[in-house]
Amino acid sequence: MNYFQKLRTSNLVSVFKQETDEPQSIAEEGFSDELARLNRVSGLSGEIERVQKEMDLAMSFVNKNSDELLADSAQNYSPDEYLLYHYGAFLNLVHQMKDKILHLCDGMTTVGSFKESKGKKEGKKGLGTVVMEKEEIQNMPGLVDELQKWEQSQQNVIAYALCKRTTHHHTRSNLTLDKSYQDYQIYKTFLANSSVENVLTEYGKKVLAERGINGFKNWHLKIKTEMTEVREFTETSIQVISKILYENGSLLARESDFQAVLDAHQKMADSLKITNVASREKMSADFIEVVASVEKFLPNILGDNFISMYLIGSVARGDAVVGVSDLSIIVVLKEGSEELVQVSNTLMDKMNREYSLIRMFINITYFLESEFLGDKGKKLRFLCGTEGFLLAGKDILPKEKYPKPGTILVSILNGDVMERVQKLKRALEEENIPQSRVDQIAREVAKIAIRVFYSAFLSNRAVYERSLPRIVELLNGDAPQNKPFVDSLYKIASGQVRINLESLSTLFEIFDEGGVARDVITQLEEKNERLLQRKKFR
């Protein structure tokens, strides 16, 4: 049974399991300490497999026939240089393998934040000592005994290879003591020096050549034998260590859980995808007349300056409620159409006064094309693409990747909140404002407030919801202590409760400095800034 593959697969499945359990981290492209640890442990398993393959590759170069190496030697290198290069790479891989095994054991016996140990030079403790002193390592039957085999002080092939790697790279090589290697070096020197040809007899040349070639073959055979023994040792030791870790470690999931975990992970990933849920076909018959009216008169008034008009929100989604829902429209104009915006706004105010009789608030937002396609239009492009459709004109909505539910999306959705609140506040300055208009504004302010509080929920839960009743349900389930306040806002937003002008002014105060909605907005802005900084320096 291949315990290393069982362990490696289990570590990978554990990553998927942890990601499934914390969609918020995935949505914000971040990592909790535990997810970061599991990712690193899984990565170490993969790196061990990579080192195994590279060791096998180095061996494949060395395992060529000696005669083939002698015959294939090019002018740029000699057969001994070829062997030394791949032999040195192999020894280096042995050292890598030891470090990665120790780090894997360390990571799998850590909970939460994991930083790979490097050993403590000041205490003259190597990495192996630091890891093997961990109580969690010592409590695993047989693990310390197996790890000690990788110590250079041991009398085995791996210790010999580790010591040899050190001398190979850092101190004087002991190849001068290897007779077979030296026989070939003498022969190679003879080949490179034509002046000695007249000194040696033909018989002497033949003896020298035979000694040199046999020396190379003997040295080559020793290297192949040593590499084979080391590779067999590493394979056996990895299996032993993997078995101990697999049977005694606290694995979040195992390879047998793979399909179930993968299905749950896919479900989680799908939940983070925000798709367009709006279409003309979904629009309720109760709103067809007013939509058709706006759809007809606006392009005519705007003329050649008109580019596009999008319907967004509950009416476009098909879940609007008569007397509660507003009509939200985005209009895109050509550059230089600023004066037309003022004319259109006047007409919109007139329509709002007319439709206030049926308690329908028409909210039309105008953009110049450059504004709509720039940073200013980021939020409304998102809304057009996820809960809207083209009413008239040319569809200029670009194909772009929308953020997943979370703090970054919240920053986009809340970007114009205070601007919208101030605009509604200015509407109260109208003379002789009728109660129907007060009702419109009160419903809009209450909706904005509910969505601001939902933003705080969204920044922590990665659950994107569009419907106001469902949002209220989520808020009350998450924070029952705030239910009376949220319910009172919803009653205003849904028209169940009508408030007078004085009470509406009080409602606006939650957006003033020190108000609860304003505080939430500020906290979310600070959280988003921290997230962006973390991503910048990650």
N, C-alpha and C positions, 0 to 999 in steps of 0.2 A: 504494500500500500504506500502510495506517495504522499507522505504527510506534509511535505513542503507545499505541494499543490493544493492540498486540502486547506492548509493554513493561509496560503496566499489568496485563494478564492474566498475564504471566510473573511479575511481582512477587507477585501474589495466589497463583499456583500455588506459588511458592517458600515462601510462608508455610505452606501446607498440607503441603508436603514436609518443612519443618523441624519442624512439629508432629508429623508422623508419626514422625520420627526421635527425638523426645524426649517420649514419652507421659507420663513422670513430671511434666514441667512442666504438661501439660494436666490431669493427675489432681489436681495441687495448685493449679491455677488460678494458676500462676506463669509466669515467662518467664526463659529464659536470656538472656544478653546478645545472642546472635545472633538468637534468635527475636524479642526486643524490637526489634532493628534492622530485621529484615525486616518486622515489623508496621508500623513507622513508615514505612519506604520505601513499602510498599503503601498506607498511609494518605495519604502525600504524593501518590502517583499519583492517588488518588481525589480529593484536595483540588484538584489541578490541573484535573481534569475538572469539579469543582464550580465553580471560578472561571470556566472556559470557559463553562459554562451561565449563570452569573450575568452575565457580560459580554454574552452573547447576549440575555439578558432585559433588561438595561439598554438595549441597542441597540433592542430591540423597542418600548420606551417612547418612545425618541427618534425612531425612524423613522416616527412618525405624520406625516401630512400637515400642513404648517404651518397651512393654513386650518382644519383640524380642531382643532388645538391652540388657535388663537385663538378658535374658536367654543365650545370646551368649557371654556374657563377659568372656574373657579368663583370665588366671592367670597373663598374662603380662600387662593387662590394665583393668581398670574398665569402666563402661558405661559413667561416667561423663568425664573421661579422653578422651574417644573416641569422645564425643561431643565437648569438648573443643578444641581438635586438629582440627577437621573439621570446627568448628565455627571460630577459629582463622585464618585458611586458607581462609575462606570466607571473613572475615573482611579485610584481607590483599589484597584480590582480588578487593574489593571495592576501596581501596586506589589506586591500580594499575589502575583501570578503570578511576578514576578521572584524574590521571596524563596523561594517554594515550588520553583521550578526549581533554584535554587542549593542548597537543602536536599536535594532529590532527588539531584542530582549528588554531593553530599557523602556522603549516606547510602549510595548505591550503590557508592561507592569506599572504604567503610570495612568493616572486618572486626571482628565482635564488638561491644563496647560502643560505642554511637553517641549522642552528645549534639549536638544541632543547634548549629552555630556561630552566634554573634550578632555577630561582628565585634569588634575590639579598639579601643575608644575611646582607650585610653591610647597605643596605637601609631598612632592615626589611620588604622586600616585598616577599610574597610567589609567587609560580608559577602562581596561579590563578590570582593574582593582575597584575603580569607582562604581562600575556597574555591578560587579559581583558582591559588593558590600551592601547593596540594597536588600532590605528585609524581604521584599516581595520576591526577589530572585532566589534568595536563600531558602524560601519556603516552598519552592517548586522542586519536587524530588528529582535529584540527579542533574539538575541544570548547572549548578556551580561546577560539579565534577566534569561535565562535558565542556563547559567554557574554559576551564583550566587547561584543557588539552591544547588550546590555542596560545598558551603563554610560551614565550621564547625560552623560558627556563626548562621546559619539558624535554624529554628525550623521545621525540617522535618526528615523523617526516614533516609535519606542518611547522613544528618549532624550527627545524633545520631550514626549511624554506623561508620562514620569516627572518631568521638570522641572516641567511644568505642574501635576502632582499636588502637588508640594512647595509651589509658590506658592499653589495653590488652597486648601491646608489650613493652611499654616504662615506664610505671609507675605502681603504686600499683593497683591491680585489685579491682574493686568494688563488686566482687562476695560475699564478706563477708556481704554485705547489702541485699543480695537476700535470703529471708527466705526459699523458696522452695529448693534452692541449699544447704543451710545450714542444712535443715532437712535431706537431703540425706547424707550429709557428716557425721552427727551424727550417722546415721544408719550404714554407711560404717565403721566408726570407731568401732562401737559395733561389727560388723561382724568380724573385724580383731583382736579384743581383747577378747580372751576367758575368761579372768579373771573376766569380768563383768557379766558373765552368772549367777554366784551365787548371784549376788547383786539384779538382777531383777526377778520379778515374771513372770510367763508365760504370764499373762495378760499384764504386762509392756513390755515384749518382743514383744507381738503382736501389741501393740499400737505403739511402736517405729518403728517396721517394716512397719506398714501401713503408718505412717507419712513419713518415709524415701522414700518408693516406690511412694507414692502420690506426695511427694516433687519432686522426679526425673521426674515424668510424667509431673507435672505442669511446671517445669523448661524446660524440653524438648519441651513442647508445645510452650512456650514463644520464645524459640530459633527458632523453625520452623516458627512461625508466623512472627517474625522479619525478618528472612532471605527471606521469601516469599514476604513481603512488600518491602524490599530493592531491591530484584530482579525485581519486577514489576516496581518500580521507575526507576531503571537503564534502563530497556527496553524502557519505555516511553520516558525518557529523551534523550536517544540515538536516538530514532526516530525523536524527535523534533529537536535536534541539526543537525542530518543528513539532514532533510528536509530544514533547513535554509541554510546549506552549499551547498546542491545540487542546490537549486533555486537561490542562490545569489553568490556562489563562481565562480571563473574563471576556470572552468574545461577545460582542453585541449581537452577532448573527453568525450562522454557519453556512457552509456551502449547500447544505440540504434546504436552506431557506431561500435559496436564490430566486426561484420563480415567484414565490409569494412577495418577497421584498421588491423584486423588479416590477411586478404589477402595481404594488402600492406606490412605488417611486414614480411610475409613469402617470398614475392618477394624480399624484401631487404636482408633477410637472405640468400636466394638462390644466390643473386648477389655476396655475399661475399665468396661463395664456389668456390674454384679453382679446376677444374677437368682437366683430361688429354684430350687434343684436338688433339693429334697426333696419327697417325697409318701408317703402311706401305701402306695401301690402298689409303691413301690421298696423297701420294707422287706423284708429277708431273712426267710425262714421260720424261720431259726434263732433269731430274736429275738421272734417273734410272741407266744410264751407269756409271757415275762417282761414285755413291754410291756402285754399284756392284763391281767396281774396288777396292775401299777401303775395302769393305766387304770381298773380296777374298784374297788380298795380305797381309793385316795386321795380321790376325790370323796365316797365314803360316809362316811369318817372326818371329813372337813372340813364336810360338811353344807351348810347355807345360807351358810356363809362362803366356799365355793368359787366362783370365777368362771371361771377358765380353766386349761388345762393344755396345754403345747406340748412336743413331742418335737423335739430338735435334734441336730445332729452326724452322725456317720458312720452310725448306725443309721437316722436319718431320710433320709439321702442314698442309702442302699442300698449303701454300700461298706464296711460294717462287717465285721470279722473276729472270729469266735468266739474267745474267750480273750484277745483283744487290745483290742477296742473296748469303750468304756464306754457306759452308757445315761444320756443327759443329758436332764433334764426340767425345765421351767420351770413353776411353779405360781403363779397369781395369786389372792390372797385379798382379801376385803372389808376395809375399815378396821376396826381393833380385834380382829384375829385373831391377835395376837402369841403368845398361849398355845398356840394350836393348832399353830403352827410348831414349838414345842418338842416337842409330842407326836408330830408327824409326823416330826421329825428322829430321835426315838428309834426309831420304827418303821423308818425308812430304814436306820439303823445295823444294826437287826436283820436286815433284808433283805440288806444288804451282807454280813453275816457268813454268811448262808445261801447267797447267790449267789457268795460267794468260792470255794465248792467248784467252781463252773463258771467261775471266774475272770472274773465279770462285776461291774463296779463300777457301782453305781447312784448317780448324782449328781443330786439334786433340789435346785433352788434356789427358795426361796420369796420372793415379793414381795407387799407390799400394793399395791393397784391404783395408788395415787398414786406409789409408788416405781417401779413398772414403767413407768408413763407419763412419769416425770420423768427427770432426768439420771442417776440411779442405774441405771436400767434401759436406758440407751442401747445398751450392748453387746449385751445379751440380746435386745432388740427387733430389733437388726440380725441376730443369729443366727437368731431365729425367722422373720424375713422373708426370709432368703437361704439357709438350710439347715435349715428346720424346718417343722412343720405342726401344726395344732390336733389334740390328742388327744381332749379332752373339754371341755365347757363352751362359753362364749361367746367368739367371736373378737373381742378388743378391740385387736388390733394396728392402730395407726393407719397411714394412708398417709403416708409421709414419704420424702424424698429421701435416699438413702444416699450417704455420701462415696465417691469413687472410690478405687481402690487407691493407697496412698501414706501419707505421714506422719500425716495427720489420721485416717485409718482405723486406723492402728497405735496411735495414742493411745487410741482407743476400745477396741480389742481388748485392749490391755495394762492397761487401767484397773484391773482387779481381780486382777492376777497375784499381787501380794504378799499380798493377802488370802486367795487360794486356797492359796498356799504355806503360809501360817501355819496355816490350817485343817487342812491335811494333816499338818503338823508336830505339831499338838496330838493328832492321831489316834494318834501313836506313843506317847502317854503311857498308852494303855490297858494294863491288866495282862494278862499272859500272851497277848500279841498273837500270833496264829498266823502261820505263814509265808505262808499264802494271803492274809492281810490285808496283810502286808508287800509281797507281790507287787503287790497292787492299788495301794497307795500309791506304790510305786516306778515302776510304769508311768505313773501319773498325773503324777508329778513330772517324769519324763523327757519326757513329751509336752509339758508346759508349757514346759520348757527348750527343746525343739526349736522350738516356736512363738515363743518369745522371740527366738531367733536368726533365725528366718524373718522376724520383724518388722523386723530391721535390713535384710534383703534387700528386703522389701516397701517400705520407706521410700525405696529407691534405684532400684527396678526397675518398680514399678507392675504387677506380675504377681500376681494374687490366686489362690491355690490353697488348697483345703480338705483334700485327701487327704494324710495324713501321709507315705506312701511318696513321693508326688510332691514334697512339701516337702523331704524329705531329698535327693532327686535334684537339686532346684534349688540347695540349699545346697552340696552337694558339687561341682556344676558351677561355681558362682560362686567358691568358695574351697576348692580342692582341698587346701590345706595343713591345713584343719580337718577333713578327712574322717575321720580316725581317731576324733576326739572325737565328731563327729556320729553316726558309725556305732555307736559304743559306746552312745550315748544311745538310738538307735533299737532296738538289740538289747534294751535294757531295756524300752523302751516297747512293743515288739511281743512281749514274753515269751520271746524267744529266749535271754535270759540272766536268771537269777534271782540276786538279791543278798540278803545277810543284813541284819539290823537295823543293824549297825555301818556297813556300806557305804552303806545308805540314809541314815544320818545324815551321812555324808561328801557324798553327792549333794546334800543340802539346802544344803551350804555354798556352792554356786555362786550362791545367792540371798542370802547374807549380805553385809554391807558389804564391798566390795572383791572380791566374787566376780564371775566373768565374766558371769553372767546379770544380776546386779544392775547391773553397769557398763553393759551394753547398754541396760537399761531406763532408766537415768539419762541416757545419751546421747540416747536417742530422745525422752525428755521435754524435754530442752533443745532439740533440733532442732524439735520441735513448737512450743515456745514462740517460737522465732525466726521460724518460719513464720507463726504467728498475729500476731506483731508486724509482720511485713512486710506481711501482708494488711491489717492495721489502718491502716497509714500509707501504703498504696499510693495 
